């Protein structure tokens, strides 16, 4: 191995802690009756409620047969609504 290759690898190794620690910051939390709950838990609850509303809408207009498999569809909708709620309220 030549010296340039070793220095290049050391440079990448030195940047590794910066990449790993870049996302470390205090997570948003809410005080509910004296106990702190993480914000992602509230976003998940909102995502589940919005998915339940979407299910009612899908069943009302007979769209369920077009959206198969239901387990995958409703899981993805829950994830979509959860992440969208997080981005709307907590993006920095």
C-alpha positions in Angstrom: 0.0 0.0 0.0 1.3 3.4 -0.8 1.2 6.4 1.5 -1.6 8.2 -0.3 -3.9 5.3 0.0 -3.2 5.0 3.8 -3.8 8.8 4.3 -7.1 8.6 2.3 -8.3 5.8 4.5 -7.3 7.7 7.7 -9.2 10.7 6.4 -12.4 8.7 6.0 -11.9 7.1 9.4 -11.5 10.5 11.0 -14.8 11.6 9.4 -16.7 8.6 10.6 -17.5 9.9 14.1 -18.8 13.2 12.6 -21.2 11.3 10.4 -22.4 9.0 13.2 -22.9 11.8 15.7 -24.5 14.3 13.3 -28.1 13.2 14.2 -27.5 13.3 17.9 -29.6 15.9 19.5 -32.4 16.1 22.0 -35.6 14.5 20.6 -38.8 16.5 20.9 -41.0 15.5 23.8 -44.3 16.5 25.3 -45.2 16.8 29.0 -48.4 14.9 29.5 -49.6 14.9 33.2 -46.0 15.2 34.4 -44.6 12.4 32.2 -42.6 13.1 29.0 -43.7 11.3 25.9 -41.7 11.3 22.7 -43.1 13.3 19.8 -42.9 10.3 17.4 -45.4 8.5 19.6 -48.0 11.2 19.0 -47.2 11.2 15.3 -47.8 7.4 15.3 -51.1 7.8 17.0 -52.2 10.5 14.5 -51.0 8.2 11.7 -53.1 5.4 13.0 -56.2 7.6 13.3 -55.7 9.0 9.8 -55.3 5.4 8.5 -58.6 4.4 10.2 -60.3 7.4 8.5 -58.8 6.4 5.2 -60.1 2.9 5.7 -63.6 4.2 6.3 -63.3 6.3 3.1 -62.0 3.3 1.1 -64.9 1.1 2.3 -67.5 3.7 1.7 -66.6 4.1 -1.9 -65.9 0.4 -2.5 -62.2 0.9 -3.4 -61.0 -2.0 -1.2 -60.7 -4.5 -4.0 -58.4 -2.2 -6.0 -56.0 -1.8 -3.1 -54.6 -5.2 -2.3 -53.1 -6.7 -0.2 -54.8 -4.8 2.6 -52.2 -5.6 5.3 -49.5 -4.0 3.2 -51.6 -1.1 2.1 -52.7 -0.1 5.6 -49.2 -0.5 7.0 -47.8 1.7 4.3 -50.6 4.3 4.8 -49.9 4.3 8.6 -46.2 4.9 7.9 -47.0 7.6 5.3 -49.3 9.5 7.6 -46.9 9.1 10.6 -43.9 10.5 8.6 -46.0 13.3 7.0 -47.2 14.3 10.5 -43.6 14.4 11.7 -42.5 16.5 8.8 -45.4 18.9 9.1 -44.9 19.6 12.8 -41.2 18.8 13.7 -39.0 19.5 10.7 -36.2 21.9 11.5 
